[in-house]
Amino acid sequence: MENISPELTLGPGFKGFPFTAEPCTATEIAARGWNVLAGDLPFPVAVLKRTALEHNIAWMQDYVGRKGVQLAPHGKTTMSPELFAAQMVAGAWGLTFATAYQVSVGVASGARRIIVANQVVCDADLDALDHMLAGNQGLRIWFLVDSVAQLALIEDWAQRRASSRVFEVLLEMGIPGKRTGCRSFDEAMLVAQAISQSRVATLAGVECYEGNAANCDNEHDIREVSALVRRVLNVALACDQRRLWSDDDDHLLFTAGGSAVFDLVMPLLQAKGLSRPVRGVLRSGCYITHDHLNYARYLANVERREGLDPSLRPALTVWAMVQSVPEPGLALLTCGRRDISFDIEMPVPVRWARSGERSAQNAPGSWRVTALNDQHAYLNFDAEQHSLAPQVGDRIELGISHPCTTFDKWRWMPIVEDDGRVSGAIHTRF
């Protein structure tokens, strides 16, 4: 994968960078000849596997192309300018973010179409979006509205700022008991009507997030996500019949899609029969690195529903070292809550390299990480299997569940080849 931020200088101030090494740029790092399994980098260290990254980026771009929709990857997953650039070079229509700060990183990374998959309500955030729109020719930003109260705050902001800004917004439909979004048809139509009459906002399309409806049970997910899609389409059709849409675009923007059940929202993104064409935009983010647990389970269902061969590959892992084996069946690793995801489930050992060895083998299936402290992972193993017992100095590669909350623990990550050689780097902007 191309390294796109040559100005980034890495050095000892970055966790995971060798303390005694001279600083270098991301494009210079390959010349160092470092290898994760050669002891060149301190542990723990989060790494990105180049071949899996490039495969995932290309796979998802091909998938949306075959479906006739666009891709605006959710940038909150990685917050990495290098990865944003790689996604846009591969053909992404735009990027998605959740906050005004994140939008600023996307704009600085070259994005000119940005969906804020969130409500904007704060004066400072409205100021920020207004400033970025004014200062970047050709930039378009859409954000979500789900209440008349939110719209009133935006109108009040415009009056106090004496602003003539008209924001492009999307009507969000939600799920009772879950995250944001209008809960009923009547509520949605009330908000849509108010937007159509507002002097500060114009209705560009509709949005939903289907991930809250899914639980990885195939029949349940099909039923619940399909019901949500029907609700959104009913609202969209009513908006179309009442002519509530903005006149500023020759397409309507319909957007949805996390990384779990993205296939099930295609009927929304491929909608036809309205007064103008629909531009369907998928917002999956975690697909870029995938994972070993949560999304892997969901993807297995997507593959069955779509008749796909094995598709996305885990690209993000964290290497840790065995620092202590204080009792039979328990090893402590140099990796904890400061370093790796734990918000959905514990990490899983995937590979293992004995101390001093430059090659790794699959970790025994019985190994389990049962707990994390700030800086320690508790690895339980079968003490009776002496040949498969980890020893002090061994290296353990940990797979994760939900990559978002591993990325935000690292200011940089080396890109590695399949043999552990460091061939590049990315940085993050959380």
Secondary structure, DSSP 4 states (H G I P E B T S, - for coil): -----TT-EE-TTSTTS-TTSPPEEGGGGGGG--BGGGT-S-SSEEEEEHHHHHHHHHHHHHHHHHHT-EE--BGGGT--HHHHHHHHHTT-S-EEESSHHHHHHHHHTT--EEEEEEE---HHHHHHHHHHHHHSTT-EEEEEE--HHHHHHHHHHHHHHT----EEEEEEE--TTSSSSB-SHHHHHHHHHHHHT-SSEEEEEEEE-GGGG--S-HHHHHHHHHHHHHHHHHHHHHHHHTT-S-SS-SSEEEEE--SSSGGGGHHHHT--SSSS-EEEEE---GGGT--SSHHHHHHHHHHHHHTPPS-----EEEEEEEEEEEETTEEEES--TTTS--SSS--EEEEEE-TT-S--EEPPTT-EEEEE-SS-EEEE--TT-GGG---TT-EEEEE-S-THHHHTT-SEEEEE-TTSBEEEEEE---
